[in-house]
Amino acid sequence: MLQAEGGGKAKLRTQWNEVYKVVYSEKLGGMASEFDRMHSVHRSLSVGALNRIISPANLRPYLIHAVERGMRLEDAARKADLEIVEAA
């Protein structure tokens, strides 16, 4: 490509760009496949990256419970702050 001149150089550059895109896409796809083969939700659970796997059927009740638990904690913290202020 370095020795080509004029229109030949442009044609070679275009061909090179097309080949590069194809090879890059193939390599990226290969990396993605290898990643998917190695990593899964169950593997994450087994190595401690996740605490639990929640089934779709249990997700809504779990989220509702988590929000309610957070609201209770915030309410308790707010009451403790008020007691400190009132005691002062």
GROMACS elastic network, one bead per residue, 0.5 to 0.9 nm:
[ bonds ]
;  ai    aj funct       b0    kb
    1     4     6  0.52261   500
    1     5     6  0.84414   500
    1     8     6  0.84307   500
    1     9     6  0.60835   500
    1    12     6  0.63247   500
    1    13     6  0.73787   500
    2     5     6  0.82224   500
    2     9     6  0.77365   500
    3     9     6  0.80754   500
    4     7     6  0.83883   500
    4     8     6  0.58077   500
    4    10     6  0.87407   500
    4    12     6  0.81521   500
    5     8     6  0.56262   500
    5     9     6  0.52673   500
    5    10     6  0.83401   500
    6     9     6  0.55620   500
    6    10     6  0.68579   500
    7    10     6  0.51042   500
    7    11     6  0.61496   500
    7    12     6  0.85918   500
    8    11     6  0.50728   500
    8    12     6  0.61381   500
    8    13     6  0.85314   500
    9    12     6  0.51251   500
    9    13     6  0.60907   500
    9    14     6  0.86272   500
   10    13     6  0.50271   500
   10    14     6  0.61927   500
   10    15     6  0.86599   500
   11    14     6  0.51510   500
   11    15     6  0.62615   500
   11    16     6  0.85659   500
   12    15     6  0.50620   500
   12    16     6  0.59856   500
   12    17     6  0.85322   500
   13    16     6  0.50140   500
   13    17     6  0.61268   500
   13    18     6  0.86723   500
   14    17     6  0.51458   500
   14    18     6  0.63323   500
   14    19     6  0.87404   500
   15    18     6  0.51476   500
   15    19     6  0.62126   500
   15    20     6  0.84874   500
   16    19     6  0.51485   500
   16    20     6  0.59511   500
   16    21     6  0.86117   500
   17    20     6  0.50125   500
   17    21     6  0.62316   500
   17    22     6  0.87701   500
   18    21     6  0.52724   500
   18    22     6  0.64492   500
   18    23     6  0.87954   500
   19    22     6  0.51832   500
   19    23     6  0.61690   500
   19    24     6  0.84431   500
   20    23     6  0.52202   500
   20    24     6  0.58805   500
   20    25     6  0.84103   500
   21    24     6  0.51257   500
   21    25     6  0.60204   500
   21    26     6  0.85715   500
   22    25     6  0.51989   500
   22    26     6  0.62177   500
   22    27     6  0.86996   500
   23    26     6  0.50833   500
   23    27     6  0.61467   500
   23    28     6  0.85124   500
   24    27     6  0.51931   500
   24    28     6  0.60464   500
   24    29     6  0.84973   500
   25    28     6  0.51101   500
   25    29     6  0.60463   500
   25    30     6  0.85536   500
   26    29     6  0.51067   500
   26    30     6  0.61833   500
   26    31     6  0.87327   500
   27    30     6  0.50043   500
   27    31     6  0.62675   500
   27    32     6  0.86333   500
   28    31     6  0.51276   500
   28    32     6  0.61921   500
   28    33     6  0.86267   500
   29    32     6  0.50339   500
   29    33     6  0.61307   500
   29    34     6  0.86226   500
   30    33     6  0.51023   500
   30    34     6  0.62199   500
   30    35     6  0.85974   500
   31    34     6  0.51234   500
   31    35     6  0.61172   500
   31    36     6  0.85844   500
   32    35     6  0.50439   500
   32    36     6  0.61029   500
   32    37     6  0.85092   500
   33    36     6  0.51052   500
   33    37     6  0.60692   500
   33    38     6  0.86650   500
   34    37     6  0.50100   500
   34    38     6  0.62535   500
   34    39     6  0.85748   500
   35    38     6  0.52379   500
   35    39     6  0.59140   500
   36    39     6  0.52830   500
   36    40     6  0.69388   500
   37    40     6  0.76680   500
   38    43     6  0.82426   500
   39    42     6  0.83124   500
   39    43     6  0.62809   500
   39    44     6  0.72919   500
   40    43     6  0.51348   500
   40    44     6  0.62645   500
   40    45     6  0.86582   500
   41    44     6  0.50369   500
   41    45     6  0.62346   500
   41    46     6  0.87059   500
   41    50     6  0.80414   500
   41    53     6  0.77438   500
   42    45     6  0.50332   500
   42    46     6  0.62339   500
   42    47     6  0.88067   500
   42    50     6  0.88249   500
   42    53     6  0.80678   500
   43    46     6  0.50170   500
   43    47     6  0.63008   500
   43    48     6  0.86172   500
   43    49     6  0.85499   500
   44    47     6  0.53675   500
   44    48     6  0.62135   500
   44    50     6  0.58217   500
   45    48     6  0.52136   500
   45    49     6  0.57573   500
   45    51     6  0.64471   500
   45    52     6  0.65839   500
   45    53     6  0.75622   500
   46    49     6  0.76519   500
   46    50     6  0.79966   500
   47    50     6  0.79067   500
   48    51     6  0.66414   500
   50    53     6  0.75143   500
   54    57     6  0.81321   500
   54    58     6  0.62159   500
   54    59     6  0.59777   500
   54    62     6  0.80888   500
   55    58     6  0.53173   500
   55    59     6  0.61696   500
   56    59     6  0.51244   500
   56    60     6  0.77643   500
   57    60     6  0.72322   500
   57    61     6  0.83703   500
   58    61     6  0.56602   500
   58    62     6  0.60853   500
   58    63     6  0.87026   500
   59    62     6  0.50999   500
   59    63     6  0.61311   500
   59    64     6  0.86251   500
   60    63     6  0.52171   500
   60    64     6  0.61904   500
   60    65     6  0.86083   500
   61    64     6  0.51072   500
   61    65     6  0.61047   500
   61    66     6  0.85528   500
   62    65     6  0.51764   500
   62    66     6  0.61373   500
   62    67     6  0.87137   500
   63    67     6  0.61592   500
   63    68     6  0.85455   500
   64    67     6  0.52459   500
   64    68     6  0.61804   500
   64    69     6  0.85463   500
   65    68     6  0.50977   500
   65    69     6  0.60046   500
   65    70     6  0.85446   500
   66    69     6  0.50383   500
   66    70     6  0.61449   500
   66    71     6  0.85939   500
   67    70     6  0.50613   500
   67    71     6  0.61380   500
   67    72     6  0.86737   500
   68    71     6  0.50162   500
   68    72     6  0.62353   500
   68    73     6  0.86916   500
   69    72     6  0.51748   500
   69    73     6  0.63171   500
   69    74     6  0.87203   500
   70    73     6  0.51021   500
   70    74     6  0.61838   500
   70    75     6  0.85390   500
   71    74     6  0.51143   500
   71    75     6  0.60606   500
   71    76     6  0.85766   500
   72    75     6  0.50265   500
   72    76     6  0.61043   500
   72    77     6  0.85845   500
   73    76     6  0.51174   500
   73    77     6  0.61683   500
   73    78     6  0.85951   500
   74    77     6  0.50776   500
   74    78     6  0.61090   500
   74    79     6  0.86139   500
   75    78     6  0.50981   500
   75    79     6  0.62039   500
   75    80     6  0.86305   500
   76    79     6  0.51264   500
   76    80     6  0.61816   500
   76    81     6  0.86633   500
   77    80     6  0.50603   500
   77    81     6  0.62171   500
   77    82     6  0.86813   500
   78    81     6  0.50841   500
   78    82     6  0.62750   500
   78    83     6  0.87424   500
   79    82     6  0.50452   500
   79    83     6  0.62347   500
   79    84     6  0.87199   500
   80    83     6  0.51176   500
   80    84     6  0.63438   500
   80    85     6  0.87716   500
   81    84     6  0.51650   500
   81    85     6  0.63210   500
   81    86     6  0.86771   500
   82    85     6  0.50817   500
   82    86     6  0.60593   500
   82    87     6  0.85023   500
   83    86     6  0.50982   500
   83    87     6  0.60380   500
   83    88     6  0.86758   500
   84    87     6  0.51782   500
   84    88     6  0.63892   500
   85    88     6  0.53068   500
